[in-house]
Amino acid sequence: MVCGGSFLVWRVVCNMRSEVHSDTHPEAERVQIDLLRRASTAERFALACSLTATAVSLARRAIARANPDFSPREVDLKFVELHYGKELASRVRRYLEGRS
């Protein structure tokens, strides 16, 4: 949770006020925090969903780049393995093979 905008959201949500080394100008950060505070619950939820989708997409892209011979299904299964464990990835693999 320490890259890009997700770190800013994390700081605001956790109400942390400590100094952090950042490439964001303090005034820009103040505006971002003010916008987040004014956002509705639905808007903050949508932002969290968007950040999550971006993180998942970037993780899948990294897996695909590291394994250029993987099919899209293999990339997805590797994602499951890395984030949820080998056991679940094996169960998902067996399930998908049963559907084919």
BAGUPA-30057 format. One record per atom (N, C-alpha, C): atom name; x, y, z; residue in three letters. Coordinates in steps of 0.05 Angstrom, whole numbers, plus 32768, in hexadecimal, padded with zeros to 4 digits. Example, Ala and Ser with C-alpha at 12.3 -4.5 7.8 and 13.67 -1.06 7.14 Angstrom:
2
  at    xx    yy    zz   aa
   N  8108  7F8E  809C  Ala
  CA  80F6  7FA6  809C  Ala
   C  8108  7FBE  809C  Ala
   N  8101  7FD3  808E  Ser
  CA  8111  7FEB  808F  Ser
   C  8102  8001  809D  Ser
END
This chain:
100
  at    xx    yy    zz   aa
   N  8010  7FE8  8000  Met
  CA  8000  8000  8000  Met
   C  8011  8019  8000  Met
   N  8029  8018  7FF6  Val
  CA  8039  8030  7FF7  Val
   C  8040  803C  7FDC  Val
   N  8032  8035  7FC7  Cys
  CA  8038  8041  7FAE  Cys
   C  8021  8052  7FA4  Cys
   N  8028  8067  7F96  Gly
  CA  8015  8078  7F89  Gly
   C  7FFF  8083  7F9B  Gly
   N  7FE7  8085  7F90  Gly
  CA  7FD1  8090  7F9E  Gly
   C  7FC7  807F  7FB5  Gly
   N  7FCC  8065  7FB3  Ser
  CA  7FC2  8054  7FC8  Ser
   C  7FCE  805A  7FE3  Ser
   N  7FE7  8064  7FE4  Phe
  CA  7FF4  806B  7FFD  Phe
   C  7FE5  8084  8008  Phe
   N  7FDE  8097  7FF7  Leu
  CA  7FD0  80AE  8001  Leu
   C  7FB5  80A6  800D  Leu
   N  7FA6  8095  8000  Val
  CA  7F8D  808B  800A  Val
   C  7F91  807E  8025  Val
   N  7FA5  806D  8027  Trp
  CA  7FAB  805E  803F  Trp
   C  7FB1  8072  8056  Trp
   N  7FC1  8087  8050  Arg
  CA  7FC7  809A  8065  Arg
   C  7FAE  80A9  806F  Arg
   N  7F9C  80B0  805C  Val
  CA  7F84  80BE  8064  Val
   C  7F72  80AC  8073  Val
   N  7F6E  8093  8069  Val
  CA  7F5C  8081  8077  Val
   C  7F66  807B  8093  Val
   N  7F7F  8077  8096  Cys
  CA  7F8B  8071  80B1  Cys
   C  7F8F  808A  80C1  Cys
   N  7F89  80A2  80B6  Asn
  CA  7F8C  80BB  80C3  Asn
   C  7FA8  80C0  80CD  Asn
   N  7FBC  80B7  80BE  Met
  CA  7FD8  80BC  80C5  Met
   C  7FDF  80D8  80BE  Met
   N  7FEE  80E5  80CF  Arg
  CA  7FF6  8100  80CA  Arg
   C  8014  8103  80CA  Arg
   N  8023  80EE  80C7  Ser
  CA  8040  80EF  80C9  Ser
   C  804C  80F9  80AE  Ser
   N  8063  8104  80B0  Glu
  CA  8071  810D  8098  Glu
   C  807B  80F5  8088  Glu
   N  8076  80F5  806F  Val
  CA  807E  80DF  805D  Val
   C  808C  80EB  8045  Val
   N  80A2  80DE  803D  His
  CA  80B0  80E7  8025  His
   C  809E  80E1  800E  His
   N  8098  80F5  7FFE  Ser
  CA  8085  80F2  7FE8  Ser
   C  808E  8104  7FD1  Ser
   N  8086  80FB  7FB9  Asp
  CA  808C  810C  7FA2  Asp
   C  8074  811F  7F9C  Asp
   N  8060  811E  7FAD  Thr
  CA  8049  812F  7FAB  Thr
   C  804D  814A  7FBA  Thr
   N  8049  8160  7FAC  His
  CA  804D  817A  7FB8  His
   C  8039  817C  7FD0  His
   N  8041  8187  7FE6  Pro
  CA  8030  8189  7FFE  Pro
   C  8014  8196  7FF8  Pro
   N  8014  81AA  7FE8  Glu
  CA  7FFA  81B7  7FE1  Glu
   C  7FE8  81A4  7FD1  Glu
   N  7FF4  8195  7FBF  Ala
  CA  7FE4  8182  7FAF  Ala
   C  7FDA  816C  7FC1  Ala
   N  7FEA  8163  7FD4  Glu
  CA  7FE1  814F  7FE7  Glu
   C  7FCB  8159  7FF8  Glu
   N  7FCC  8172  8001  Arg
  CA  7FB7  817E  8011  Arg
   C  7F9D  817F  8001  Arg
   N  7F9E  8186  7FE8  Val
  CA  7F86  8186  7FD7  Val
   C  7F7B  816A  7FD4  Val
   N  7F8D  8156  7FCF  Gln
  CA  7F84  813A  7FCD  Gln
   C  7F75  8131  7FE6  Gln
   N  7F81  8137  7FFD  Ile
  CA  7F75  812F  8016  Ile
   C  7F5A  813C  801A  Ile
   N  7F59  8156  8014  Asp
  CA  7F40  8165  8016  Asp
   C  7F2B  8159  8004  Asp
   N  7F32  8152  7FEB  Leu
  CA  7F1E  8145  7FD9  Leu
   C  7F15  812A  7FE4  Leu
   N  7F27  811B  7FEF  Leu
  CA  7F1F  8101  7FFB  Leu
   C  7F0D  8105  8012  Leu
   N  7F12  8118  8023  Arg
  CA  7F01  811D  803A  Arg
   C  7EE5  8126  8032  Arg
   N  7EE3  8135  801C  Arg
  CA  7EC9  813E  8012  Arg
   C  7EBA  8129  8002  Arg
   N  7EC8  8115  7FF9  Ala
  CA  7EBB  8100  7FE8  Ala
   C  7EA7  80F0  7FF8  Ala
   N  7E92  80E8  7FEB  Ser
  CA  7E7E  80D7  7FF8  Ser
   C  7E89  80BB  7FFC  Ser
   N  7E7B  80AC  800C  Thr
  CA  7E84  8090  8011  Thr
   C  7E85  8081  7FF6  Thr
   N  7E71  8085  7FE5  Ala
  CA  7E70  8078  7FCB  Ala
   C  7E88  8080  7FBA  Ala
   N  7E90  8099  7FBB  Glu
  CA  7EA7  80A2  7FAB  Glu
   C  7EC1  8096  7FB6  Glu
   N  7EC4  8095  7FD0  Arg
  CA  7EDC  8089  7FDC  Arg
   C  7EDD  806B  7FD6  Arg
   N  7EC6  805E  7FD7  Phe
  CA  7EC5  8041  7FD0  Phe
   C  7ECC  803D  7FB3  Phe
   N  7EC2  804E  7FA1  Ala
  CA  7EC9  804C  7F85  Ala
   C  7EE7  8050  7F80  Ala
   N  7EF3  8062  7F8F  Leu
  CA  7F10  8067  7F8C  Leu
   C  7F1F  804E  7F96  Leu
   N  7F17  8043  7FAC  Ala
  CA  7F24  802B  7FB7  Ala
   C  7F22  8014  7FA3  Ala
   N  7F0A  8011  7F96  Cys
  CA  7F07  7FFC  7F82  Cys
   C  7F19  8001  7F6A  Cys
   N  7F1B  801A  7F62  Ser
  CA  7F2C  8021  7F4B  Ser
   C  7F49  801B  7F51  Ser
   N  7F52  8023  7F69  Leu
  CA  7F6E  801E  7F70  Leu
   C  7F73  8000  7F72  Leu
   N  7F60  7FF0  7F7C  Thr
  CA  7F63  7FD3  7F7D  Thr
   C  7F65  7FC7  7F62  Thr
   N  7F54  7FD0  7F50  Ala
  CA  7F54  7FC6  7F34  Ala
   C  7F6F  7FCC  7F27  Ala
   N  7F79  7FE4  7F2C  Thr
  CA  7F93  7FEC  7F20  Thr
   C  7FA9  7FDA  7F2B  Thr
   N  7FA9  7FD5  7F45  Ala
  CA  7FBE  7FC4  7F51  Ala
   C  7FBC  7FA8  7F46  Ala
   N  7FA4  7F9D  7F43  Val
  CA  7FA1  7F82  7F38  Val
   C  7FAB  7F81  7F1B  Val
   N  7FA3  7F95  7F0C  Ser
  CA  7FAC  7F96  7EF0  Ser
   C  7FCA  7F97  7EED  Ser
   N  7FD6  7FA8  7EFD  Leu
  CA  7FF4  7FAA  7EFD  Leu
   C  8001  7F90  7F05  Leu
   N  7FF6  7F83  7F19  Ala
  CA  8001  7F69  7F22  Ala
   C  7FFF  7F54  7F0C  Ala
   N  7FE9  7F53  7EFF  Arg
  CA  7FE5  7F40  7EE9  Arg
   C  7FF8  7F47  7ED2  Arg
   N  7FFB  7F60  7ECC  Arg
  CA  800E  7F68  7EB6  Arg
   C  802A  7F60  7EBD  Arg
   N  8032  7F63  7ED6  Ala
  CA  804D  7F5B  7EDF  Ala
   C  8051  7F3D  7EDC  Ala
   N  803D  7F2E  7EE3  Ile
  CA  803E  7F11  7EE0  Ile
   C  8041  7F09  7EC3  Ile
   N  8032  7F16  7EB1  Ala
  CA  8033  7F10  7E95  Ala
   C  804E  7F18  7E89  Ala
   N  8059  7F2E  7E92  Arg
  CA  8074  7F36  7E88  Arg
   C  808A  7F23  7E91  Arg
   N  8087  7F1A  7EA9  Ala
  CA  809B  7F08  7EB4  Ala
   C  8099  7EEC  7EA9  Ala
   N  8081  7EE5  7E9E  Asn
  CA  807C  7ECB  7E93  Asn
   C  806E  7ECE  7E77  Asn
   N  807E  7ED6  7E63  Pro
  CA  8071  7EDC  7E49  Pro
   C  8065  7EC4  7E3B  Pro
   N  806C  7EAC  7E44  Asp
  CA  8060  7E94  7E38  Asp
   C  8045  7E8C  7E45  Asp
   N  803D  7E9A  7E5A  Phe
  CA  8024  7E94  7E68  Phe
   C  800C  7E9D  7E57  Phe
   N  7FF7  7E8C  7E58  Ser
  CA  7FDD  7E94  7E4C  Ser
   C  7FCF  7EA7  7E60  Ser
   N  7FBA  7EB5  7E57  Pro
  CA  7FAC  7EC6  7E6A  Pro
   C  7FA1  7EB6  7E82  Pro
   N  7F99  7E9D  7E7E  Arg
  CA  7F8F  7E8D  7E94  Arg
   C  7FA6  7E87  7EA8  Arg
   N  7FBE  7E81  7E9D  Glu
  CA  7FD5  7E7B  7EAE  Glu
   C  7FDD  7E94  7EBE  Glu
   N  7FDB  7EAB  7EB2  Val
  CA  7FE1  7EC4  7EC0  Val
   C  7FCD  7EC7  7ED7  Val
   N  7FB3  7EC3  7ED2  Asp
  CA  7F9F  7EC5  7EE7  Asp
   C  7FA5  7EB1  7EFE  Asp
   N  7FAC  7E98  7EF7  Leu
  CA  7FB1  7E84  7F0B  Leu
   C  7FCA  7E8B  7F1B  Leu
   N  7FDE  7E96  7F0E  Lys
  CA  7FF6  7E9E  7F1D  Lys
   C  7FF0  7EB5  7F30  Lys
   N  7FDE  7EC7  7F27  Phe
  CA  7FD5  7EDD  7F39  Phe
   C  7FC8  7ED2  7F52  Phe
   N  7FB6  7EBE  7F4D  Val
  CA  7FA8  7EB2  7F64  Val
   C  7FBD  7EA4  7F76  Val
   N  7FD0  7E96  7F6B  Glu
  CA  7FE4  7E88  7F7B  Glu
   C  7FF4  7E9C  7F8C  Glu
   N  7FFD  7EB2  7F7F  Leu
  CA  800E  7EC5  7F8E  Leu
   C  7FFF  7ED4  7FA3  Leu
   N  7FE5  7ED9  7F9F  His
  CA  7FD6  7EEA  7FB2  His
   C  7FC5  7EDA  7FC5  His
   N  7FBE  7EC1  7FBE  Tyr
  CA  7FAB  7EB2  7FCF  Tyr
   C  7FB6  7E96  7FD6  Tyr
   N  7FCD  7E8E  7FCA  Gly
  CA  7FD9  7E75  7FD1  Gly
   C  7FD6  7E5F  7FBC  Gly
   N  7FE8  7E4C  7FBE  Lys
  CA  7FEA  7E37  7FAA  Lys
   C  7FD1  7E25  7FAC  Lys
   N  7FC7  7E20  7FC4  Glu
  CA  7FB0  7E0E  7FC7  Glu
   C  7F98  7E19  7FB8  Glu
   N  7F92  7E32  7FBC  Leu
  CA  7F7B  7E3D  7FAE  Leu
   C  7F7F  7E3E  7F90  Leu
   N  7F98  7E45  7F88  Ala
  CA  7F9E  7E45  7F6B  Ala
   C  7F9A  7E29  7F5F  Ala
   N  7FA2  7E14  7F6D  Ser
  CA  7F9E  7DF9  7F64  Ser
   C  7F80  7DF2  7F62  Ser
   N  7F71  7DFB  7F76  Arg
  CA  7F54  7DF6  7F75  Arg
   C  7F46  7E04  7F5E  Arg
   N  7F4E  7E1D  7F59  Val
  CA  7F43  7E2C  7F43  Val
   C  7F4B  7E1F  7F28  Val
   N  7F64  7E16  7F26  Arg
  CA  7F6D  7E09  7F0E  Arg
   C  7F5D  7DF0  7F08  Arg
   N  7F58  7DDF  7F1D  Arg
  CA  7F48  7DC7  7F19  Arg
   C  7F2C  7DCE  7F11  Arg
   N  7F20  7DE2  7F1E  Tyr
  CA  7F05  7DEB  7F17  Tyr
   C  7F04  7DF3  7EFA  Tyr
   N  7F16  7E03  7EF1  Leu
  CA  7F16  7E0D  7ED6  Leu
   C  7F1A  7DF6  7EC2  Leu
   N  7F2C  7DE4  7EC9  Glu
  CA  7F30  7DCC  7EB7  Glu
   C  7F16  7DBC  7EB5  Glu
   N  7F07  7DBA  7ECA  Gly
  CA  7EEE  7DAB  7ECA  Gly
   C  7ED9  7DB8  7EB9  Gly
   N  7EDB  7DD3  7EB5  Arg
  CA  7EC7  7DE1  7EA5  Arg
   C  7ECE  7DE0  7E87  Arg
   N  7EE6  7DD9  7E81  Ser
  CA  7EEF  7DDA  7E65  Ser
   C  7EE6  7DC1  7E56  Ser
END
